[in-house]
Amino acid sequence: MEDHSASNIDIETTEPTTKKGLTRRQVAVGAAWAAPVVALAVATPFAAASVVFDSPTAYVTGTLTATGTSATARSATYSGGSMTYNSAGVSGQDSGNLTLTVYNTKPTIWTTTISTAAYVSAGWTLVSANITTQTYVFAHTAVTNGAVVTMPSVVWNAPKGSTKPVLGIDLESDNDDVSALGLSLS
């Protein structure tokens, strides 16, 4: 049996192994830079399981991805999301009535594609939809601890030469004891 302890290795006479080709890391780094894509995972359910809430919180989960630059057409997509409520162990504490706002700060350049019918089908009530400002407001009645309410996809698009906006989904609660977290991309 060979002894591989640190005291038995001759560092000066050990020759490094030479490999040809690319390492898995080099391939992964190259692939990451091959396409201009930004992905932001926002409080995904797996990650949310490890988050410790000190106060009752309603929060948006899902993925917000963006592609393109001013030299190309741009696109951003929110998908795979939901609103989740965690009472942080406060017995009987509901979320309060919730207001969800989908917005775009450059509506003359960027277009917003949203299925208000899909949000209504998921339990949200459409409060207002302003096509000019591309602002969509939905409401949801109070939910209890652990509730998860589906949030359908939203897509924003802009032509080549566009400047970047702030795109987002804002969440608010009318209960002063409940924090609410949305997400945005700028």
Secondary structure, DSSP 8 states (H G I E B T S, - for coil): -----GGG--TTT-------S--HHHHHHHHHHHS-EEEEEES-HHHHTT---SS-EEEEEEEEEEE--TTS-EEEEEEEEEEEEE-TT-TT----SEEEEEEES-TTT-EEEE-HHHHHHTT-EEEEEETTTTEEEEEE----TT-EEEE--EEEEE-TT-----EEEEEEES-TT-EEE-EEE-
